[in-house]
Amino acid sequence: MEFVGQLQRQFVQFSHSLFDEGFLDDQFQQLQKLQDESNPDFVLEVVSLFFEDSEKLLNNLSIALQQQIVDFKQVDSYVHQFKGSSSSIGAQRVKNMCVHLRSFCEEQNLEGSLMCFQQVKHEYYLVKNKLETLFRLERQIIEAGGTVPFIA
């Protein structure tokens, strides 16, 4: 059981670091509160849908920003969607970068938009990697016969 305790401590420390470093905000904790025994994979399912949608949005954004004549209204629409979905799972740093990207779209600043888009992608892949690590730790705790600690 010491192994389970070790995993649980690691899970708690890693979870706290995600909030302390601004990757996640309170909205993620709200999602966790909705998870219970009747739906034990709720957060994983919601976040997995976020990952699927995000990959499509990032692809659409990439294509839209590479057009000969960039339709900034369309780009802004994609960014607005991405900002909303990021916000809904608590991906704070992604959401914040989307706010910056939207301001470049409003200015119709292609160079700024392209640079900021790279930062949006960077933040997205960082939080995706962090969340995948968090879910892997959860799985390891459960497979070792433990319960996943609730992070308050």
Contacts in CASP RR format, 6 or more apart in sequence:
PFRMAT RR
TARGET T0000
AUTHOR 0000-0000-0000
METHOD contacts of the structure
MODEL  1
MEFVGQLQRQFVQFSHSLFDEGFLDDQFQQLQKLQDESNPDFVLEVVSLF
FEDSEKLLNNLSIALQQQIVDFKQVDSYVHQFKGSSSSIGAQRVKNMCVH
LRSFCEEQNLEGSLMCFQQVKHEYYLVKNKLETLFRLERQIIEAGGTVPF
IA
3 144 0 8 1.000
4 141 0 8 1.000
4 144 0 8 1.000
4 145 0 8 1.000
4 146 0 8 1.000
7 137 0 8 1.000
7 140 0 8 1.000
7 141 0 8 1.000
7 144 0 8 1.000
7 146 0 8 1.000
8 141 0 8 1.000
8 146 0 8 1.000
8 148 0 8 1.000
8 149 0 8 1.000
10 137 0 8 1.000
11 134 0 8 1.000
11 137 0 8 1.000
11 138 0 8 1.000
11 141 0 8 1.000
11 148 0 8 1.000
11 149 0 8 1.000
12 149 0 8 1.000
12 151 0 8 1.000
14 133 0 8 1.000
14 134 0 8 1.000
14 137 0 8 1.000
15 134 0 8 1.000
15 151 0 8 1.000
16 151 0 8 1.000
18 24 0 8 1.000
18 28 0 8 1.000
18 130 0 8 1.000
18 134 0 8 1.000
19 25 0 8 1.000
19 28 0 8 1.000
19 151 0 8 1.000
22 92 0 8 1.000
22 93 0 8 1.000
23 91 0 8 1.000
23 92 0 8 1.000
23 93 0 8 1.000
23 126 0 8 1.000
23 127 0 8 1.000
23 130 0 8 1.000
24 90 0 8 1.000
24 91 0 8 1.000
24 92 0 8 1.000
24 127 0 8 1.000
25 90 0 8 1.000
25 92 0 8 1.000
26 90 0 8 1.000
27 87 0 8 1.000
27 88 0 8 1.000
27 89 0 8 1.000
27 90 0 8 1.000
28 43 0 8 1.000
28 89 0 8 1.000
28 90 0 8 1.000
28 91 0 8 1.000
29 151 0 8 1.000
29 152 0 8 1.000
31 42 0 8 1.000
31 43 0 8 1.000
31 46 0 8 1.000
31 47 0 8 1.000
31 89 0 8 1.000
31 90 0 8 1.000
32 43 0 8 1.000
32 150 0 8 1.000
32 151 0 8 1.000
34 42 0 8 1.000
34 43 0 8 1.000
35 41 0 8 1.000
35 42 0 8 1.000
35 43 0 8 1.000
36 42 0 8 1.000
44 135 0 8 1.000
44 138 0 8 1.000
46 89 0 8 1.000
47 89 0 8 1.000
47 131 0 8 1.000
47 135 0 8 1.000
50 85 0 8 1.000
50 86 0 8 1.000
50 88 0 8 1.000
50 89 0 8 1.000
50 91 0 8 1.000
51 128 0 8 1.000
53 81 0 8 1.000
53 85 0 8 1.000
54 82 0 8 1.000
54 85 0 8 1.000
54 86 0 8 1.000
54 124 0 8 1.000
54 128 0 8 1.000
57 78 0 8 1.000
57 81 0 8 1.000
57 82 0 8 1.000
57 85 0 8 1.000
58 82 0 8 1.000
58 120 0 8 1.000
58 121 0 8 1.000
58 124 0 8 1.000
60 78 0 8 1.000
61 75 0 8 1.000
61 78 0 8 1.000
61 79 0 8 1.000
61 82 0 8 1.000
61 117 0 8 1.000
61 120 0 8 1.000
62 117 0 8 1.000
64 70 0 8 1.000
64 71 0 8 1.000
64 74 0 8 1.000
64 75 0 8 1.000
64 78 0 8 1.000
65 75 0 8 1.000
65 110 0 8 1.000
65 113 0 8 1.000
65 114 0 8 1.000
65 117 0 8 1.000
70 108 0 8 1.000
70 110 0 8 1.000
70 113 0 8 1.000
72 105 0 8 1.000
72 106 0 8 1.000
72 108 0 8 1.000
72 113 0 8 1.000
75 105 0 8 1.000
75 113 0 8 1.000
76 102 0 8 1.000
76 105 0 8 1.000
76 106 0 8 1.000
79 98 0 8 1.000
79 101 0 8 1.000
79 102 0 8 1.000
79 105 0 8 1.000
79 120 0 8 1.000
80 98 0 8 1.000
80 102 0 8 1.000
82 94 0 8 1.000
82 98 0 8 1.000
82 120 0 8 1.000
83 95 0 8 1.000
83 98 0 8 1.000
83 99 0 8 1.000
83 102 0 8 1.000
84 95 0 8 1.000
84 98 0 8 1.000
86 92 0 8 1.000
86 94 0 8 1.000
86 95 0 8 1.000
86 98 0 8 1.000
86 124 0 8 1.000
87 95 0 8 1.000
91 123 0 8 1.000
91 124 0 8 1.000
91 127 0 8 1.000
93 123 0 8 1.000
93 126 0 8 1.000
93 127 0 8 1.000
94 120 0 8 1.000
94 123 0 8 1.000
94 124 0 8 1.000
94 127 0 8 1.000
96 123 0 8 1.000
97 116 0 8 1.000
97 119 0 8 1.000
97 120 0 8 1.000
97 123 0 8 1.000
98 120 0 8 1.000
100 116 0 8 1.000
100 119 0 8 1.000
101 113 0 8 1.000
101 116 0 8 1.000
101 117 0 8 1.000
101 120 0 8 1.000
104 112 0 8 1.000
104 113 0 8 1.000
104 116 0 8 1.000
105 113 0 8 1.000
138 148 0 8 1.000
141 147 0 8 1.000
141 148 0 8 1.000
142 148 0 8 1.000
END
